[in-house]
Amino acid sequence: MALGPWQLIIILVIVLVLFGGRGKISALMGDFGKGLKSFKKGMKDEESVTEEPPKAIDSEQPPVAEAPPKKDEAANG
């Protein structure tokens, strides 16, 4: 598939708009990259922190005993 001169000009214009001269889109992409780098750093820092074991929550209510399962009379016929 050969590209003609008009296709090459259109591709060049798109590349210049996306990546050229600190335009809005290139600034946006730079901010996106900084955000990804910051996110990865935060995830790495979180992994290195040792977590304390979860603490039990004291409840003032007594534990609830489970009731035995009821028989399903409709299933038996």
N, C-alpha and C positions, 0 to 999 in steps of 0.2 A: 504494500500500500504506500504509494508515494504521496507526500504532502506538497500541496501547491503553495505558491507564495502567499495567498490570502490566508490559508490555514496557519502558516508559520507566523504571519503578522498577528493574527488573533491570539495564538498561543503566547507570543512575546508580550502582548498587551496584558493578558491575564496574569502572566508571571510578574510583570512590573507592578501591576495593581496589588497583587497579593504580597509580594516580598520587597517592593522597592521603597526607598526614601522615607522610612519611618511614618508611613501612612497609618490610617486607622486600623486596617486589618493586620499589618505587621506588628503594631503596638499591642493589639489584642492578642496575637499569637505569642508575643513575648511575655505578656502578663499570664497567659495560660501556662506557659512553660515554667514561670516562677511559681505559680500555684502548685503545679505538679511536684516541683522540687521541694517546696515547703511541706506538702502532704507526705511525701516519701520520708522526709526528715522527721516529721511528727510520728509517723508509724514506726520508724526505727527507734526513736526515743521511747516510745510506749513499750516496745518489746524489751528494751533493756531495763525498764523499771520492774522491780520485783513486786508482785501484787501480794497483799495480805490475804489470808484465807477469809472467806466470807464469815461474818459474825451471825450467830443465831439470834433471831428476833424473839424476845420473851413475850409471850401472850398471856393475858390475864384470864382468858377463857380456857376451860379444860379441853383436852383433845376430844374429838368426836369419834365415837366408836362406829365402825362400819356395820351396817345392817346386812344380814344374809340376803342373797339375791332371791327375789320372788319368783315363783313358778308362773309360767305363762300358760294359763288354762286354755286360751284360744288355740295355741299351737298343738295341744294334745288332742284336739278333736272336738 
